[in-house]
Amino acid sequence: MTQFEQELADVKAEVISMWQLVLLQLSKSRQAMLTFDKDLAREVIAKEKRVNALELKIDGDCENVFALY
């Protein structure tokens, strides 16, 4: 596997990881809304920072791949 292919695979793995977290967040937010669970809603809000951080990391990684190749 070339360096380029490895970097693309790494970005793909990060996107999949972020997507799984987003799906979990959507499920939890739906549950919090349906059951009026304020604690679960707070948990979703707290983890939003992690989703945002992953997005910024992926953006940076993509910029690096574009710049290098």
mmJSON file of the N, C-alpha and C atoms, coordinates in Angstrom:
{"data_MODEL":{"atom_site":{
"group_PDB":["ATOM","ATOM","ATOM","ATOM","ATOM","ATOM","ATOM","ATOM","ATOM","ATOM","ATOM","ATOM","ATOM","ATOM","ATOM","ATOM","ATOM","ATOM","ATOM","ATOM","ATOM","ATOM","ATOM","ATOM","ATOM","ATOM","ATOM","ATOM","ATOM","ATOM","ATOM","ATOM","ATOM","ATOM","ATOM","ATOM","ATOM","ATOM","ATOM","ATOM","ATOM","ATOM","ATOM","ATOM","ATOM","ATOM","ATOM","ATOM","ATOM","ATOM","ATOM","ATOM","ATOM","ATOM","ATOM","ATOM","ATOM","ATOM","ATOM","ATOM","ATOM","ATOM","ATOM","ATOM","ATOM","ATOM","ATOM","ATOM","ATOM","ATOM","ATOM","ATOM","ATOM","ATOM","ATOM","ATOM","ATOM","ATOM","ATOM","ATOM","ATOM","ATOM","ATOM","ATOM","ATOM","ATOM","ATOM","ATOM","ATOM","ATOM","ATOM","ATOM","ATOM","ATOM","ATOM","ATOM","ATOM","ATOM","ATOM","ATOM","ATOM","ATOM","ATOM","ATOM","ATOM","ATOM","ATOM","ATOM","ATOM","ATOM","ATOM","ATOM","ATOM","ATOM","ATOM","ATOM","ATOM","ATOM","ATOM","ATOM","ATOM","ATOM","ATOM","ATOM","ATOM","ATOM","ATOM","ATOM","ATOM","ATOM","ATOM","ATOM","ATOM","ATOM","ATOM","ATOM","ATOM","ATOM","ATOM","ATOM","ATOM","ATOM","ATOM","ATOM","ATOM","ATOM","ATOM","ATOM","ATOM","ATOM","ATOM","ATOM","ATOM","ATOM","ATOM","ATOM","ATOM","ATOM","ATOM","ATOM","ATOM","ATOM","ATOM","ATOM","ATOM","ATOM","ATOM","ATOM","ATOM","ATOM","ATOM","ATOM","ATOM","ATOM","ATOM","ATOM","ATOM","ATOM","ATOM","ATOM","ATOM","ATOM","ATOM","ATOM","ATOM","ATOM","ATOM","ATOM","ATOM","ATOM","ATOM","ATOM","ATOM","ATOM","ATOM","ATOM","ATOM","ATOM","ATOM","ATOM","ATOM","ATOM","ATOM","ATOM","ATOM","ATOM","ATOM"],
"id":[1,2,3,4,5,6,7,8,9,10,11,12,13,14,15,16,17,18,19,20,21,22,23,24,25,26,27,28,29,30,31,32,33,34,35,36,37,38,39,40,41,42,43,44,45,46,47,48,49,50,51,52,53,54,55,56,57,58,59,60,61,62,63,64,65,66,67,68,69,70,71,72,73,74,75,76,77,78,79,80,81,82,83,84,85,86,87,88,89,90,91,92,93,94,95,96,97,98,99,100,101,102,103,104,105,106,107,108,109,110,111,112,113,114,115,116,117,118,119,120,121,122,123,124,125,126,127,128,129,130,131,132,133,134,135,136,137,138,139,140,141,142,143,144,145,146,147,148,149,150,151,152,153,154,155,156,157,158,159,160,161,162,163,164,165,166,167,168,169,170,171,172,173,174,175,176,177,178,179,180,181,182,183,184,185,186,187,188,189,190,191,192,193,194,195,196,197,198,199,200,201,202,203,204,205,206,207],
"type_symbol":["N","C","C","N","C","C","N","C","C","N","C","C","N","C","C","N","C","C","N","C","C","N","C","C","N","C","C","N","C","C","N","C","C","N","C","C","N","C","C","N","C","C","N","C","C","N","C","C","N","C","C","N","C","C","N","C","C","N","C","C","N","C","C","N","C","C","N","C","C","N","C","C","N","C","C","N","C","C","N","C","C","N","C","C","N","C","C","N","C","C","N","C","C","N","C","C","N","C","C","N","C","C","N","C","C","N","C","C","N","C","C","N","C","C","N","C","C","N","C","C","N","C","C","N","C","C","N","C","C","N","C","C","N","C","C","N","C","C","N","C","C","N","C","C","N","C","C","N","C","C","N","C","C","N","C","C","N","C","C","N","C","C","N","C","C","N","C","C","N","C","C","N","C","C","N","C","C","N","C","C","N","C","C","N","C","C","N","C","C","N","C","C","N","C","C","N","C","C","N","C","C","N","C","C","N","C","C"],
"label_atom_id":["N","CA","C","N","CA","C","N","CA","C","N","CA","C","N","CA","C","N","CA","C","N","CA","C","N","CA","C","N","CA","C","N","CA","C","N","CA","C","N","CA","C","N","CA","C","N","CA","C","N","CA","C","N","CA","C","N","CA","C","N","CA","C","N","CA","C","N","CA","C","N","CA","C","N","CA","C","N","CA","C","N","CA","C","N","CA","C","N","CA","C","N","CA","C","N","CA","C","N","CA","C","N","CA","C","N","CA","C","N","CA","C","N","CA","C","N","CA","C","N","CA","C","N","CA","C","N","CA","C","N","CA","C","N","CA","C","N","CA","C","N","CA","C","N","CA","C","N","CA","C","N","CA","C","N","CA","C","N","CA","C","N","CA","C","N","CA","C","N","CA","C","N","CA","C","N","CA","C","N","CA","C","N","CA","C","N","CA","C","N","CA","C","N","CA","C","N","CA","C","N","CA","C","N","CA","C","N","CA","C","N","CA","C","N","CA","C","N","CA","C","N","CA","C","N","CA","C","N","CA","C","N","CA","C","N","CA","C","N","CA","C"],
"label_alt_id":[null,null,null,null,null,null,null,null,null,null,null,null,null,null,null,null,null,null,null,null,null,null,null,null,null,null,null,null,null,null,null,null,null,null,null,null,null,null,null,null,null,null,null,null,null,null,null,null,null,null,null,null,null,null,null,null,null,null,null,null,null,null,null,null,null,null,null,null,null,null,null,null,null,null,null,null,null,null,null,null,null,null,null,null,null,null,null,null,null,null,null,null,null,null,null,null,null,null,null,null,null,null,null,null,null,null,null,null,null,null,null,null,null,null,null,null,null,null,null,null,null,null,null,null,null,null,null,null,null,null,null,null,null,null,null,null,null,null,null,null,null,null,null,null,null,null,null,null,null,null,null,null,null,null,null,null,null,null,null,null,null,null,null,null,null,null,null,null,null,null,null,null,null,null,null,null,null,null,null,null,null,null,null,null,null,null,null,null,null,null,null,null,null,null,null,null,null,null,null,null,null,null,null,null,null,null,null],
"label_comp_id":["MET","MET","MET","THR","THR","THR","GLN","GLN","GLN","PHE","PHE","PHE","GLU","GLU","GLU","GLN","GLN","GLN","GLU","GLU","GLU","LEU","LEU","LEU","ALA","ALA","ALA","ASP","ASP","ASP","VAL","VAL","VAL","LYS","LYS","LYS","ALA","ALA","ALA","GLU","GLU","GLU","VAL","VAL","VAL","ILE","ILE","ILE","SER","SER","SER","MET","MET","MET","TRP","TRP","TRP","GLN","GLN","GLN","LEU","LEU","LEU","VAL","VAL","VAL","LEU","LEU","LEU","LEU","LEU","LEU","GLN","GLN","GLN","LEU","LEU","LEU","SER","SER","SER","LYS","LYS","LYS","SER","SER","SER","ARG","ARG","ARG","GLN","GLN","GLN","ALA","ALA","ALA","MET","MET","MET","LEU","LEU","LEU","THR","THR","THR","PHE","PHE","PHE","ASP","ASP","ASP","LYS","LYS","LYS","ASP","ASP","ASP","LEU","LEU","LEU","ALA","ALA","ALA","ARG","ARG","ARG","GLU","GLU","GLU","VAL","VAL","VAL","ILE","ILE","ILE","ALA","ALA","ALA","LYS","LYS","LYS","GLU","GLU","GLU","LYS","LYS","LYS","ARG","ARG","ARG","VAL","VAL","VAL","ASN","ASN","ASN","ALA","ALA","ALA","LEU","LEU","LEU","GLU","GLU","GLU","LEU","LEU","LEU","LYS","LYS","LYS","ILE","ILE","ILE","ASP","ASP","ASP","GLY","GLY","GLY","ASP","ASP","ASP","CYS","CYS","CYS","GLU","GLU","GLU","ASN","ASN","ASN","VAL","VAL","VAL","PHE","PHE","PHE","ALA","ALA","ALA","LEU","LEU","LEU","TYR","TYR","TYR"],
"label_asym_id":["A","A","A","A","A","A","A","A","A","A","A","A","A","A","A","A","A","A","A","A","A","A","A","A","A","A","A","A","A","A","A","A","A","A","A","A","A","A","A","A","A","A","A","A","A","A","A","A","A","A","A","A","A","A","A","A","A","A","A","A","A","A","A","A","A","A","A","A","A","A","A","A","A","A","A","A","A","A","A","A","A","A","A","A","A","A","A","A","A","A","A","A","A","A","A","A","A","A","A","A","A","A","A","A","A","A","A","A","A","A","A","A","A","A","A","A","A","A","A","A","A","A","A","A","A","A","A","A","A","A","A","A","A","A","A","A","A","A","A","A","A","A","A","A","A","A","A","A","A","A","A","A","A","A","A","A","A","A","A","A","A","A","A","A","A","A","A","A","A","A","A","A","A","A","A","A","A","A","A","A","A","A","A","A","A","A","A","A","A","A","A","A","A","A","A","A","A","A","A","A","A","A","A","A","A","A","A"],
"label_entity_id":["1","1","1","1","1","1","1","1","1","1","1","1","1","1","1","1","1","1","1","1","1","1","1","1","1","1","1","1","1","1","1","1","1","1","1","1","1","1","1","1","1","1","1","1","1","1","1","1","1","1","1","1","1","1","1","1","1","1","1","1","1","1","1","1","1","1","1","1","1","1","1","1","1","1","1","1","1","1","1","1","1","1","1","1","1","1","1","1","1","1","1","1","1","1","1","1","1","1","1","1","1","1","1","1","1","1","1","1","1","1","1","1","1","1","1","1","1","1","1","1","1","1","1","1","1","1","1","1","1","1","1","1","1","1","1","1","1","1","1","1","1","1","1","1","1","1","1","1","1","1","1","1","1","1","1","1","1","1","1","1","1","1","1","1","1","1","1","1","1","1","1","1","1","1","1","1","1","1","1","1","1","1","1","1","1","1","1","1","1","1","1","1","1","1","1","1","1","1","1","1","1","1","1","1","1","1","1"],
"label_seq_id":[1,1,1,2,2,2,3,3,3,4,4,4,5,5,5,6,6,6,7,7,7,8,8,8,9,9,9,10,10,10,11,11,11,12,12,12,13,13,13,14,14,14,15,15,15,16,16,16,17,17,17,18,18,18,19,19,19,20,20,20,21,21,21,22,22,22,23,23,23,24,24,24,25,25,25,26,26,26,27,27,27,28,28,28,29,29,29,30,30,30,31,31,31,32,32,32,33,33,33,34,34,34,35,35,35,36,36,36,37,37,37,38,38,38,39,39,39,40,40,40,41,41,41,42,42,42,43,43,43,44,44,44,45,45,45,46,46,46,47,47,47,48,48,48,49,49,49,50,50,50,51,51,51,52,52,52,53,53,53,54,54,54,55,55,55,56,56,56,57,57,57,58,58,58,59,59,59,60,60,60,61,61,61,62,62,62,63,63,63,64,64,64,65,65,65,66,66,66,67,67,67,68,68,68,69,69,69],
"pdbx_PDB_ins_code":[null,null,null,null,null,null,null,null,null,null,null,null,null,null,null,null,null,null,null,null,null,null,null,null,null,null,null,null,null,null,null,null,null,null,null,null,null,null,null,null,null,null,null,null,null,null,null,null,null,null,null,null,null,null,null,null,null,null,null,null,null,null,null,null,null,null,null,null,null,null,null,null,null,null,null,null,null,null,null,null,null,null,null,null,null,null,null,null,null,null,null,null,null,null,null,null,null,null,null,null,null,null,null,null,null,null,null,null,null,null,null,null,null,null,null,null,null,null,null,null,null,null,null,null,null,null,null,null,null,null,null,null,null,null,null,null,null,null,null,null,null,null,null,null,null,null,null,null,null,null,null,null,null,null,null,null,null,null,null,null,null,null,null,null,null,null,null,null,null,null,null,null,null,null,null,null,null,null,null,null,null,null,null,null,null,null,null,null,null,null,null,null,null,null,null,null,null,null,null,null,null,null,null,null,null,null,null],
"Cartn_x":[0.856,0.0,0.905,0.599,1.393,1.04,1.869,1.622,0.296,0.018,-1.237,-2.439,-2.377,-3.474,-3.669,-2.563,-2.648,-3.301,-2.92,-3.509,-5.0,-5.381,-6.812,-7.567,-6.963,-7.597,-7.757,-6.758,-6.846,-7.978,-8.093,-9.17,-10.526,-10.604,-11.863,-12.237,-11.28,-11.544,-12.015,-11.432,-11.852,-13.281,-13.613,-14.975,-15.981,-15.639,-16.538,-16.723,-15.636,-15.705,-16.598,-16.432,-17.254,-18.72,-18.963,-20.34,-21.017,-20.28,-20.855,-21.216,-20.355,-20.636,-21.856,-21.959,-23.107,-24.405,-24.38,-25.581,-25.991,-24.996,-25.292,-25.882,-25.332,-25.848,-27.292,-27.576,-28.944,-29.92,-29.502,-30.347,-30.595,-29.525,-29.672,-30.512,-30.336,-31.118,-32.6,-32.876,-34.272,-34.875,-34.118,-34.594,-34.804,-33.871,-33.999,-35.238,-35.505,-36.664,-37.97,-38.003,-39.241,-39.543,-38.508,-38.704,-38.491,-38.211,-37.948,-36.823,-35.8,-34.654,-33.6,-33.576,-32.666,-31.202,-30.951,-29.572,-29.01,-29.814,-29.386,-29.176,-30.026,-29.869,-28.571,-28.24,-26.981,-25.781,-25.906,-24.826,-24.601,-25.685,-25.589,-24.896,-25.274,-24.672,-23.18,-22.836,-21.433,-20.583,-21.137,-20.374,-20.315,-21.105,-21.076,-19.69,-19.002,-17.648,-16.706,-16.918,-16.088,-16.346,-17.598,-17.944,-17.295,-17.38,-16.781,-15.272,-14.634,-13.184,-12.806,-13.579,-13.314,-13.459,-14.462,-14.666,-13.463,-12.981,-11.828,-10.576,-10.402,-9.252,-9.328,-10.497,-10.685,-10.443,-10.95,-10.7,-9.204,-8.482,-7.033,-6.317,-6.731,-6.117,-6.371,-7.58,-7.891,-7.05,-6.905,-6.07,-4.634,-4.126,-2.767,-2.636,-3.609,-3.578,-3.602,-4.493,-4.569,-3.265,-2.679,-1.439,-0.271,-0.232,0.9,0.772,-0.475,-0.652,-1.431],
"Cartn_y":[-1.178,0.0,1.245,2.167,3.392,4.321,5.327,6.308,7.028,7.364,8.03,7.152,5.891,4.969,4.816,4.777,4.659,5.893,7.063,8.293,8.373,7.944,7.922,6.934,5.79,4.798,5.35,6.088,6.686,7.712,8.54,9.539,8.828,7.783,7.029,6.445,5.9,5.335,6.417,7.607,8.71,9.141,9.186,9.565,8.533,7.273,6.21,6.322,6.581,6.739,7.921,9.035,10.206,9.911,9.238,8.932,8.039,7.076,6.206,7.01,7.943,8.795,9.673,10.214,11.058,10.246,9.03,8.184,7.894,7.626,7.391,8.644,9.797,11.062,11.3,10.996,11.163,10.258,9.03,8.093,8.572,9.025,9.505,10.773,11.654,12.894,12.605,11.659,11.258,10.695,9.801,9.193,10.256,11.188,12.254,13.1,13.374,14.193,13.446,12.166,11.403,11.14,11.016,10.695,11.897,13.057,14.277,14.066,13.326,13.002,14.11,14.991,16.131,15.696,14.663,14.196,13.636,12.889,12.341,13.467,14.456,15.615,16.356,16.497,17.146,16.328,15.012,14.134,14.341,14.435,14.668,15.994,17.011,18.334,18.295,17.604,17.521,16.801,15.767,15.008,15.705,16.754,17.504,18.095,18.454,18.99,17.951,16.695,15.623,15.474,15.564,15.488,16.646,17.843,19.012,18.861,18.335,18.127,17.111,16.051,15.054,15.675,16.505,17.153,18.03,18.795,19.656,18.841,17.711,16.849,16.266,15.82,15.254,16.325,17.524,18.627,18.868,18.904,19.112,17.985,16.766,15.611,15.653,16.036,16.137,17.234,18.355,19.43,18.953,18.183,17.659,16.706,15.855,14.915,15.69,16.685,17.489,18.227,18.766,19.538,18.649,17.437,16.541,15.819,15.561,14.752,15.497],
"Cartn_z":[0.0,0.0,0.0,-0.87,-0.953,0.206,0.407,1.468,1.231,-0.019,-0.38,-0.02,-0.38,-0.084,1.424,2.163,3.613,4.239,3.738,4.267,3.942,2.752,2.407,3.29,3.549,4.42,5.838,6.295,7.627,7.697,6.671,6.634,6.584,5.791,5.697,7.059,7.772,9.097,10.071,9.974,10.829,10.504,9.235,8.831,9.337,9.216,9.703,11.211,11.924,13.371,13.744,13.05,13.333,13.005,11.902,11.502,12.541,13.068,14.099,15.344,15.708,16.86,16.591,15.393,15.029,15.085,14.57,14.624,16.062,16.902,18.316,18.953,18.619,19.141,18.689,17.425,16.925,17.68,17.904,18.63,20.054,20.706,22.084,22.149,21.19,21.218,20.982,20.105,19.873,21.155,21.809,23.042,24.125,24.219,25.221,24.966,23.702,23.363,23.656,23.308,23.5,24.97,25.79,27.204,28.119,27.522,28.295,29.31,28.885,29.748,29.621,30.605,30.563,30.697,31.496,31.671,30.362,29.66,28.376,27.363,27.394,26.499,26.806,28.079,28.46,27.981,28.048,27.565,26.065,25.318,23.873,23.598,24.321,24.134,24.468,25.532,25.944,24.894,24.29,23.291,21.934,21.766,20.51,20.272,21.343,21.214,20.605,20.952,20.382,18.881,18.483,17.063,16.311,16.871,16.233,16.116,17.154,17.118,16.045,15.925,14.883,13.492,13.323,12.032,11.665,12.622,12.368,12.054,12.749,12.485,11.077,10.693,9.356,8.296,8.53,7.589,7.42,8.525,8.473,7.748,8.026,7.355,5.846,5.461,4.024,3.376,4.046,3.509,3.318,4.263,4.154,2.953,2.773,1.639,0.328,0.247,-0.987,-1.238,-0.193,-0.355,-0.78,-0.235,-0.516,-1.851,-2.284,-3.488,-4.528],
"occupancy":[1.0,1.0,1.0,1.0,1.0,1.0,1.0,1.0,1.0,1.0,1.0,1.0,1.0,1.0,1.0,1.0,1.0,1.0,1.0,1.0,1.0,1.0,1.0,1.0,1.0,1.0,1.0,1.0,1.0,1.0,1.0,1.0,1.0,1.0,1.0,1.0,1.0,1.0,1.0,1.0,1.0,1.0,1.0,1.0,1.0,1.0,1.0,1.0,1.0,1.0,1.0,1.0,1.0,1.0,1.0,1.0,1.0,1.0,1.0,1.0,1.0,1.0,1.0,1.0,1.0,1.0,1.0,1.0,1.0,1.0,1.0,1.0,1.0,1.0,1.0,1.0,1.0,1.0,1.0,1.0,1.0,1.0,1.0,1.0,1.0,1.0,1.0,1.0,1.0,1.0,1.0,1.0,1.0,1.0,1.0,1.0,1.0,1.0,1.0,1.0,1.0,1.0,1.0,1.0,1.0,1.0,1.0,1.0,1.0,1.0,1.0,1.0,1.0,1.0,1.0,1.0,1.0,1.0,1.0,1.0,1.0,1.0,1.0,1.0,1.0,1.0,1.0,1.0,1.0,1.0,1.0,1.0,1.0,1.0,1.0,1.0,1.0,1.0,1.0,1.0,1.0,1.0,1.0,1.0,1.0,1.0,1.0,1.0,1.0,1.0,1.0,1.0,1.0,1.0,1.0,1.0,1.0,1.0,1.0,1.0,1.0,1.0,1.0,1.0,1.0,1.0,1.0,1.0,1.0,1.0,1.0,1.0,1.0,1.0,1.0,1.0,1.0,1.0,1.0,1.0,1.0,1.0,1.0,1.0,1.0,1.0,1.0,1.0,1.0,1.0,1.0,1.0,1.0,1.0,1.0,1.0,1.0,1.0,1.0,1.0,1.0,1.0,1.0,1.0,1.0,1.0,1.0],
"B_iso_or_equiv":[0.0,0.0,0.0,0.0,0.0,0.0,0.0,0.0,0.0,0.0,0.0,0.0,0.0,0.0,0.0,0.0,0.0,0.0,0.0,0.0,0.0,0.0,0.0,0.0,0.0,0.0,0.0,0.0,0.0,0.0,0.0,0.0,0.0,0.0,0.0,0.0,0.0,0.0,0.0,0.0,0.0,0.0,0.0,0.0,0.0,0.0,0.0,0.0,0.0,0.0,0.0,0.0,0.0,0.0,0.0,0.0,0.0,0.0,0.0,0.0,0.0,0.0,0.0,0.0,0.0,0.0,0.0,0.0,0.0,0.0,0.0,0.0,0.0,0.0,0.0,0.0,0.0,0.0,0.0,0.0,0.0,0.0,0.0,0.0,0.0,0.0,0.0,0.0,0.0,0.0,0.0,0.0,0.0,0.0,0.0,0.0,0.0,0.0,0.0,0.0,0.0,0.0,0.0,0.0,0.0,0.0,0.0,0.0,0.0,0.0,0.0,0.0,0.0,0.0,0.0,0.0,0.0,0.0,0.0,0.0,0.0,0.0,0.0,0.0,0.0,0.0,0.0,0.0,0.0,0.0,0.0,0.0,0.0,0.0,0.0,0.0,0.0,0.0,0.0,0.0,0.0,0.0,0.0,0.0,0.0,0.0,0.0,0.0,0.0,0.0,0.0,0.0,0.0,0.0,0.0,0.0,0.0,0.0,0.0,0.0,0.0,0.0,0.0,0.0,0.0,0.0,0.0,0.0,0.0,0.0,0.0,0.0,0.0,0.0,0.0,0.0,0.0,0.0,0.0,0.0,0.0,0.0,0.0,0.0,0.0,0.0,0.0,0.0,0.0,0.0,0.0,0.0,0.0,0.0,0.0,0.0,0.0,0.0,0.0,0.0,0.0,0.0,0.0,0.0,0.0,0.0,0.0],
"pdbx_formal_charge":[null,null,null,null,null,null,null,null,null,null,null,null,null,null,null,null,null,null,null,null,null,null,null,null,null,null,null,null,null,null,null,null,null,null,null,null,null,null,null,null,null,null,null,null,null,null,null,null,null,null,null,null,null,null,null,null,null,null,null,null,null,null,null,null,null,null,null,null,null,null,null,null,null,null,null,null,null,null,null,null,null,null,null,null,null,null,null,null,null,null,null,null,null,null,null,null,null,null,null,null,null,null,null,null,null,null,null,null,null,null,null,null,null,null,null,null,null,null,null,null,null,null,null,null,null,null,null,null,null,null,null,null,null,null,null,null,null,null,null,null,null,null,null,null,null,null,null,null,null,null,null,null,null,null,null,null,null,null,null,null,null,null,null,null,null,null,null,null,null,null,null,null,null,null,null,null,null,null,null,null,null,null,null,null,null,null,null,null,null,null,null,null,null,null,null,null,null,null,null,null,null,null,null,null,null,null,null],
"auth_seq_id":[1,1,1,2,2,2,3,3,3,4,4,4,5,5,5,6,6,6,7,7,7,8,8,8,9,9,9,10,10,10,11,11,11,12,12,12,13,13,13,14,14,14,15,15,15,16,16,16,17,17,17,18,18,18,19,19,19,20,20,20,21,21,21,22,22,22,23,23,23,24,24,24,25,25,25,26,26,26,27,27,27,28,28,28,29,29,29,30,30,30,31,31,31,32,32,32,33,33,33,34,34,34,35,35,35,36,36,36,37,37,37,38,38,38,39,39,39,40,40,40,41,41,41,42,42,42,43,43,43,44,44,44,45,45,45,46,46,46,47,47,47,48,48,48,49,49,49,50,50,50,51,51,51,52,52,52,53,53,53,54,54,54,55,55,55,56,56,56,57,57,57,58,58,58,59,59,59,60,60,60,61,61,61,62,62,62,63,63,63,64,64,64,65,65,65,66,66,66,67,67,67,68,68,68,69,69,69],
"auth_comp_id":["MET","MET","MET","THR","THR","THR","GLN","GLN","GLN","PHE","PHE","PHE","GLU","GLU","GLU","GLN","GLN","GLN","GLU","GLU","GLU","LEU","LEU","LEU","ALA","ALA","ALA","ASP","ASP","ASP","VAL","VAL","VAL","LYS","LYS","LYS","ALA","ALA","ALA","GLU","GLU","GLU","VAL","VAL","VAL","ILE","ILE","ILE","SER","SER","SER","MET","MET","MET","TRP","TRP","TRP","GLN","GLN","GLN","LEU","LEU","LEU","VAL","VAL","VAL","LEU","LEU","LEU","LEU","LEU","LEU","GLN","GLN","GLN","LEU","LEU","LEU","SER","SER","SER","LYS","LYS","LYS","SER","SER","SER","ARG","ARG","ARG","GLN","GLN","GLN","ALA","ALA","ALA","MET","MET","MET","LEU","LEU","LEU","THR","THR","THR","PHE","PHE","PHE","ASP","ASP","ASP","LYS","LYS","LYS","ASP","ASP","ASP","LEU","LEU","LEU","ALA","ALA","ALA","ARG","ARG","ARG","GLU","GLU","GLU","VAL","VAL","VAL","ILE","ILE","ILE","ALA","ALA","ALA","LYS","LYS","LYS","GLU","GLU","GLU","LYS","LYS","LYS","ARG","ARG","ARG","VAL","VAL","VAL","ASN","ASN","ASN","ALA","ALA","ALA","LEU","LEU","LEU","GLU","GLU","GLU","LEU","LEU","LEU","LYS","LYS","LYS","ILE","ILE","ILE","ASP","ASP","ASP","GLY","GLY","GLY","ASP","ASP","ASP","CYS","CYS","CYS","GLU","GLU","GLU","ASN","ASN","ASN","VAL","VAL","VAL","PHE","PHE","PHE","ALA","ALA","ALA","LEU","LEU","LEU","TYR","TYR","TYR"],
"auth_asym_id":["A","A","A","A","A","A","A","A","A","A","A","A","A","A","A","A","A","A","A","A","A","A","A","A","A","A","A","A","A","A","A","A","A","A","A","A","A","A","A","A","A","A","A","A","A","A","A","A","A","A","A","A","A","A","A","A","A","A","A","A","A","A","A","A","A","A","A","A","A","A","A","A","A","A","A","A","A","A","A","A","A","A","A","A","A","A","A","A","A","A","A","A","A","A","A","A","A","A","A","A","A","A","A","A","A","A","A","A","A","A","A","A","A","A","A","A","A","A","A","A","A","A","A","A","A","A","A","A","A","A","A","A","A","A","A","A","A","A","A","A","A","A","A","A","A","A","A","A","A","A","A","A","A","A","A","A","A","A","A","A","A","A","A","A","A","A","A","A","A","A","A","A","A","A","A","A","A","A","A","A","A","A","A","A","A","A","A","A","A","A","A","A","A","A","A","A","A","A","A","A","A","A","A","A","A","A","A"],
"auth_atom_id":["N","CA","C","N","CA","C","N","CA","C","N","CA","C","N","CA","C","N","CA","C","N","CA","C","N","CA","C","N","CA","C","N","CA","C","N","CA","C","N","CA","C","N","CA","C","N","CA","C","N","CA","C","N","CA","C","N","CA","C","N","CA","C","N","CA","C","N","CA","C","N","CA","C","N","CA","C","N","CA","C","N","CA","C","N","CA","C","N","CA","C","N","CA","C","N","CA","C","N","CA","C","N","CA","C","N","CA","C","N","CA","C","N","CA","C","N","CA","C","N","CA","C","N","CA","C","N","CA","C","N","CA","C","N","CA","C","N","CA","C","N","CA","C","N","CA","C","N","CA","C","N","CA","C","N","CA","C","N","CA","C","N","CA","C","N","CA","C","N","CA","C","N","CA","C","N","CA","C","N","CA","C","N","CA","C","N","CA","C","N","CA","C","N","CA","C","N","CA","C","N","CA","C","N","CA","C","N","CA","C","N","CA","C","N","CA","C","N","CA","C","N","CA","C","N","CA","C","N","CA","C","N","CA","C","N","CA","C","N","CA","C"],
"pdbx_PDB_model_num":[1,1,1,1,1,1,1,1,1,1,1,1,1,1,1,1,1,1,1,1,1,1,1,1,1,1,1,1,1,1,1,1,1,1,1,1,1,1,1,1,1,1,1,1,1,1,1,1,1,1,1,1,1,1,1,1,1,1,1,1,1,1,1,1,1,1,1,1,1,1,1,1,1,1,1,1,1,1,1,1,1,1,1,1,1,1,1,1,1,1,1,1,1,1,1,1,1,1,1,1,1,1,1,1,1,1,1,1,1,1,1,1,1,1,1,1,1,1,1,1,1,1,1,1,1,1,1,1,1,1,1,1,1,1,1,1,1,1,1,1,1,1,1,1,1,1,1,1,1,1,1,1,1,1,1,1,1,1,1,1,1,1,1,1,1,1,1,1,1,1,1,1,1,1,1,1,1,1,1,1,1,1,1,1,1,1,1,1,1,1,1,1,1,1,1,1,1,1,1,1,1,1,1,1,1,1,1]
}}}
